[in-house]
Each structure stands twice: as C-alpha cells, then as structure tokens.
Amino acid sequence: MIKAWLDLPIFELFAVLIALYATSGGVIVVACFSPATVLPVRRLEGVVAPFFGTVGVLFAFLTGFLANDITDRNRQAARAVQSEAAELRNIYAVSIASVSEMGSLRAALAKYIAALVNDEWPAMARDKTAHSVEPAYAALMREVSDPRIAQAAGGAVQTALINAAVGAGTARSERLALASDRTIDVKWILVLILGVVTQISIGLVHLKKVGAQIAALTVFSIAAVMALGLIGLQERPFSGDIRVELGPLAEVAKIAAE
C-alpha cells in the first residue's frame, strides 16, 4: 500500500495526503460539534495546550528521522554515480595516456558505458534488470586484465586500469543497491498515523469554538501534507520527480564514444 502510494505521480501523491488529512480533520470537527456527539465530547474539556505540544514534537521528530534517512540515501546515490563516472573516466584517461595502443579496450569501455546509460539506467528506474550490462563489464575486465598491457605499457598502467575497473564495478553495485532500497513501510505508516493523532490532540485543545478548531486543523494539515509530500517525492533516488540524474555517466559515455 505504501509502495503503491509512493510510486504515484506528484499530483496524485499529494492528493492522497490531502484526502487523508482532510477526511480525518473533517471527522474530528463533526465528532466535536455534531449534536449527536457534542455532549460526550464536551466532557473532555480542560485538555491544556501543552498536551498538543508533546504529540506534535513526537510527530516532528519521527518526520525528521524519516526525512534524514531518505535524504542520506539520495546523497549516497549521487555519490555512487559520481564515483562510478570518475572511475570510468580514469580508465579512458589512462588508455589515452599510455604509450601502447588500447583501441580495443576503449571500444569495450564505450560498449559498457552505453549499456549502462541506454539499458540499465531506464531499467533501474522501473526496478528491472538490464541483461546487457554484465557481459559488457566482463568484456571490459578481460581487456584490462590482458597480460599484453603490462608487457607494452608497464605493470603500473595495468594496475591502474584494473583498480579503476574494479572501482567502477563496486560503485555500480552500490548504485543498484541504493536503487532497490526502500524505507520500511512501518516507518511511513507510523508517521502518517501520528499525523492523525496530532490532529486529534489539536481537536481536544479546541473544543469550544468550531472556527478556532478548523483553523488550527487546517494549518497543521497543510504543513503535514507539504512536509510528507516533499519527503515522499525523494523516496526513490533514481526515479520520480526529485531524483539523481545520469549526467556524469552520460558525459563519460559521450567522451568514450568519440
């Protein structure tokens, strides 16, 4: 349920939040001032404003922890893409600077990067696997491990090429792991429920005037929808409206293709 909601387009994602908190807020107002329920509810008068503060602080803390987890995952995703692109650029730069001819290595590198950009990146955004990448990476590793490179250009050059290729593979594995990582649904459910509980605490503090209760519930609901909506848009680092772009890899692909 949470996954399906977070995968919705931006307007639908916000619409679900608006519907949730508008409905819960409306139910609270009706329950507090409806003739059928007003007498039992009025027995709860006397709840002081600081009571709302305790629940609101708990909601704020948990929302902050959730936002921090998602933001940190997006930061790691951006770092993984940058690291992967840097290692691939290193392979290209070393092959160009070497005294020996490495045309076949650069061809394998260009094929691998093209598979990353054209096949794996779109598939990754859809939680799919691109089967063309693994053979291309294996071909690249065979090229950088060719003993003739050490004979023609020296062991240091081959070591640099192997280290860069292994580093690129490690960064790719980290990127794929982050792409498939999702926040535990329980965290989202807890934050959403705490938002409703905070609305209830606001309603208990404003039992005398319907206008004051509606105003307080509206202000909090707008803030909750904006905060949770923006956090939800960042749940998936490589898809959605707020995501990590493939710019660094695309630049390396252009260089390798030339």
C-alpha positions as a printed NumPy array, in Angstrom:
array([[  0.   ,   0.   ,   0.   ],
       [  2.735,   2.464,   0.975],
       [  4.858,   1.44 ,  -2.028],
       [  1.927,   1.972,  -4.397],
       [  1.3  ,   5.424,  -2.916],
       [  4.959,   6.496,  -3.133],
       [  5.116,   5.353,  -6.772],
       [  2.254,   7.672,  -7.745],
       [  2.891,  10.839,  -9.822],
       [  3.455,  14.05 ,  -7.862],
       [ -0.119,  15.371,  -8.032],
       [ -1.687,  12.043,  -7.087],
       [  0.791,  11.571,  -4.243],
       [ -0.19 ,  14.937,  -2.755],
       [ -3.876,  14.247,  -3.48 ],
       [ -3.78 ,  11.123,  -1.31 ],
       [ -2.237,  13.074,   1.566],
       [ -4.787,  15.87 ,   1.195],
       [ -7.637,  13.364,   1.155],
       [ -6.275,  11.585,   4.241],
       [ -5.833,  14.642,   6.44 ],
       [ -8.911,  16.461,   5.13 ],
       [-11.035,  13.409,   5.921],
       [ -9.557,  12.892,   9.384],
       [ -9.843,  16.609,  10.144],
       [-13.459,  16.67 ,   8.996],
       [-14.319,  13.667,  11.135],
       [-12.765,  15.363,  14.172],
       [-14.777,  18.568,  13.637],
       [-18.016,  16.653,  13.143],
       [-17.346,  14.48 ,  16.188],
       [-16.654,  17.54 ,  18.362],
       [-19.608,  19.707,  17.321],
       [-22.281,  17.346,  15.995],
       [-25.446,  17.349,  18.139],
       [-25.206,  13.571,  18.441],
       [-21.711,  13.576,  19.916],
       [-21.199,  17.054,  21.355],
       [-22.231,  16.137,  24.918],
       [-19.86 ,  13.143,  25.36 ],
       [-17.025,  15.077,  23.72 ],
       [-17.561,  18.15 ,  25.921],
       [-16.732,  16.007,  28.944],
       [-13.156,  16.088,  27.645],
       [-12.894,  19.872,  28.001],
       [ -9.937,  21.047,  30.02 ],
       [ -7.14 ,  19.48 ,  28.   ],
       [ -4.448,  22.141,  28.037],
       [ -2.464,  23.354,  25.017],
       [  0.895,  21.848,  26.113],
       [ -0.679,  18.427,  25.613],
       [ -0.789,  19.129,  21.881],
       [  2.856,  20.158,  22.02 ],
       [  4.019,  16.755,  23.264],
       [  2.276,  14.892,  20.445],
       [  3.383,  17.474,  17.869],
       [  7.011,  17.193,  18.956],
       [  6.87 ,  13.403,  18.639],
       [  5.412,  13.736,  15.123],
       [  8.091,  16.274,  14.2  ],
       [ 10.915,  14.07 ,  15.499],
       [  9.766,  10.987,  13.614],
       [  9.19 ,  13.004,  10.449],
       [ 12.687,  14.426,  10.784],
       [ 14.203,  10.961,  11.232],
       [ 12.325,   9.724,   8.159],
       [ 13.462,  12.695,   6.088],
       [ 17.058,  12.23 ,   7.241],
       [ 17.067,   8.546,   6.217],
       [ 15.724,   9.331,   2.754],
       [ 17.988,  12.344,   2.238],
       [ 21.042,  10.328,   3.268],
       [ 20.116,   7.596,   0.783],
       [ 19.799,  10.17 ,  -2.004],
       [ 23.164,  11.67 ,  -1.032],
       [ 24.786,   8.236,  -1.195],
       [ 23.147,   7.604,  -4.571],
       [ 24.559,  10.82 ,  -6.02 ],
       [ 27.989,   9.974,  -4.6  ],
       [ 27.861,   6.476,  -6.127],
       [ 27.054,   7.861,  -9.585],
       [ 29.858,  10.415,  -9.337],
       [ 32.324,   7.758,  -8.178],
       [ 31.298,   5.354, -10.942],
       [ 31.696,   8.041, -13.605],
       [ 35.079,   9.087, -12.197],
       [ 36.436,   5.53 , -12.301],
       [ 35.245,   5.039, -15.886],
       [ 36.816,   8.354, -16.845],
       [ 40.066,   7.166, -15.263],
       [ 40.078,   4.064, -17.466],
       [ 39.649,   6.21 , -20.556],
       [ 42.309,   8.714, -19.484],
       [ 44.899,   6.021, -18.699],
       [ 44.25 ,   4.269, -22.008],
       [ 44.805,   7.535, -23.868],
       [ 47.946,   8.475, -21.933],
       [ 49.537,   5.045, -22.33 ],
       [ 52.274,   4.598, -24.93 ],
       [ 50.646,   1.391, -26.21 ],
       [ 47.605,   1.174, -28.453],
       [ 44.439,   0.398, -26.473],
       [ 41.733,   0.814, -29.085],
       [ 40.072,  -2.492, -28.214],
       [ 39.959,  -1.528, -24.54 ],
       [ 38.333,   1.799, -25.327],
       [ 35.827,   0.034, -27.573],
       [ 34.902,  -2.319, -24.719],
       [ 34.671,   0.668, -22.374],
       [ 32.379,   2.553, -24.763],
       [ 30.148,  -0.52 , -25.133],
       [ 29.925,  -0.956, -21.365],
       [ 29.066,   2.687, -20.687],
       [ 26.472,   2.639, -23.481],
       [ 24.846,  -0.386, -21.826],
       [ 24.794,   1.479, -18.509],
       [ 23.225,   4.619, -19.927],
       [ 20.862,   3.173, -22.54 ],
       [ 19.802,  -0.099, -20.926],
       [ 20.488,  -0.267, -17.206],
       [ 19.523,   3.257, -16.149],
       [ 15.951,   3.129, -17.569],
       [ 15.53 ,  -0.443, -16.316],
       [ 16.796,   0.508, -12.852],
       [ 14.149,   3.228, -12.571],
       [ 11.492,   0.567, -13.211],
       [ 13.001,  -1.956, -10.754],
       [ 14.101,  -4.134, -13.681],
       [ 17.442,  -5.694, -14.653],
       [ 19.374,  -4.924, -17.82 ],
       [ 20.972,  -8.173, -19.025],
       [ 23.343,  -6.457, -21.464],
       [ 25.498,  -4.874, -18.726],
       [ 27.095,  -7.949, -17.159],
       [ 28.571,  -9.3  , -20.428],
       [ 29.836,  -5.823, -21.287],
       [ 31.501,  -5.491, -17.884],
       [ 33.056,  -8.962, -18.236],
       [ 34.451,  -7.944, -21.621],
       [ 35.911,  -4.773, -20.101],
       [ 37.558,  -6.743, -17.297],
       [ 39.08 ,  -9.147, -19.839],
       [ 40.553,  -6.195, -21.709],
       [ 42.119,  -4.527, -18.662],
       [ 43.451,  -7.89 , -17.44 ],
       [ 45.174,  -8.719, -20.735],
       [ 48.846,  -9.513, -19.925],
       [ 49.935,  -7.743, -23.117],
       [ 49.101,  -4.402, -21.48 ],
       [ 51.723,  -4.957, -18.795],
       [ 54.244,  -6.027, -21.413],
       [ 53.664,  -2.995, -23.653],
       [ 52.804,  -0.233, -21.168],
       [ 54.107,  -1.499, -17.839],
       [ 52.66 ,  -3.076, -14.738],
       [ 51.75 ,   0.263, -13.172],
       [ 49.472,   1.142, -16.087],
       [ 47.678,  -2.185, -15.949],
       [ 47.287,  -1.943, -12.179],
       [ 45.711,   1.498, -12.564],
       [ 43.312,   0.167, -15.218],
       [ 42.303,  -2.847, -13.108],
       [ 41.791,  -0.742,  -9.987],
       [ 39.622,   1.74 , -11.905],
       [ 37.537,  -1.047, -13.463],
       [ 37.02 ,  -2.748, -10.097],
       [ 36.147,   0.621,  -8.541],
       [ 33.579,   1.259, -11.266],
       [ 32.018,  -2.146, -10.645],
       [ 31.88 ,  -1.517,  -6.896],
       [ 30.24 ,   1.878,  -7.397],
       [ 27.721,   0.309,  -9.773],
       [ 26.84 ,  -2.351,  -7.188],
       [ 26.305,   0.38 ,  -4.588],
       [ 24.122,   2.336,  -7.017],
       [ 21.95 ,  -0.701,  -7.731],
       [ 21.641,  -1.467,  -4.023],
       [ 20.505,   2.079,  -3.298],
       [ 18.048,   1.976,  -6.203],
       [ 16.336,  -1.094,  -4.742],
       [ 16.461,   0.144,  -1.143],
       [ 13.13 ,   1.349,   0.199],
       [ 12.162,   2.861,   3.526],
       [ 10.453,   0.303,   5.74 ],
       [  6.678,   0.697,   5.324],
       [  6.218,   0.667,   9.106],
       [  8.085,   3.985,   9.375],
       [  5.777,   5.659,   6.867],
       [  2.659,   4.161,   8.473],
       [  3.784,   5.334,  11.91 ],
       [  4.405,   8.901,  10.707],
       [  1.063,   9.06 ,   8.868],
       [ -0.817,   7.753,  11.915],
       [  0.994,  10.184,  14.207],
       [ -0.164,  12.982,  11.937],
       [ -3.763,  11.928,  12.541],
       [ -3.108,  11.616,  16.284],
       [ -1.705,  15.146,  16.255],
       [ -4.91 ,  16.332,  14.6  ],
       [ -6.907,  14.649,  17.365],
       [ -4.819,  16.383,  20.021],
       [ -5.445,  19.733,  18.3  ],
       [ -9.16 ,  18.99 ,  18.291],
       [ -9.126,  18.211,  22.023],
       [ -7.468,  21.549,  22.76 ],
       [-10.12 ,  23.489,  20.732],
       [-13.461,  22.141,  21.908],
       [-15.23 ,  25.448,  22.5  ],
       [-15.085,  27.247,  19.158],
       [-15.553,  25.438,  15.877],
       [-13.818,  28.199,  13.914],
       [-10.672,  28.023,  16.018],
       [-10.595,  24.243,  15.727],
       [-10.986,  24.29 ,  11.937],
       [ -8.287,  26.952,  11.597],
       [ -5.816,  25.035,  13.771],
       [ -6.504,  21.748,  11.997],
       [ -6.168,  23.402,   8.587],
       [ -2.812,  24.994,   9.366],
       [ -1.356,  21.761,  10.728],
       [ -2.781,  19.647,   7.888],
       [ -1.296,  21.929,   5.236],
       [  2.103,  21.761,   6.917],
       [  1.909,  17.958,   7.254],
       [  0.869,  17.481,   3.615],
       [  3.671,  19.712,   2.339],
       [  6.358,  18.076,   4.5  ],
       [  5.348,  14.448,   3.939],
       [  4.698,  15.032,   0.237],
       [  8.142,  16.503,  -0.373],
       [  9.754,  13.696,   1.628],
       [  7.79 ,  11.106,  -0.334],
       [  8.957,  12.537,  -3.658],
       [ 12.54 ,  11.701,  -2.67 ],
       [ 11.818,   8.123,  -1.585],
       [ 13.27 ,   6.64 ,  -4.77 ],
       [ 16.628,   8.229,  -5.667],
       [ 16.651,   7.255,  -9.356],
       [ 13.02 ,   7.777, -10.349],
       [ 10.23 ,  10.222,  -9.662],
       [ 10.203,  13.988,  -9.845],
       [ 13.133,  14.519,  -7.443],
       [ 15.903,  12.123,  -8.448],
       [ 19.598,  11.687,  -9.125],
       [ 20.34 ,  12.293, -12.809],
       [ 22.674,  10.263, -15.015],
       [ 24.555,  13.393, -16.138],
       [ 28.047,  12.235, -15.031],
       [ 27.673,   8.862, -16.766],
       [ 26.233,  10.483, -19.879],
       [ 29.25 ,  12.781, -20.103],
       [ 31.653,   9.826, -19.871],
       [ 29.604,   7.965, -22.485],
       [ 29.976,  10.9  , -24.861],
       [ 33.742,  11.054, -24.305],
       [ 34.178,   7.287, -24.758],
       [ 32.056,   7.255, -27.921],
       [ 34.278,   9.89 , -29.504]])
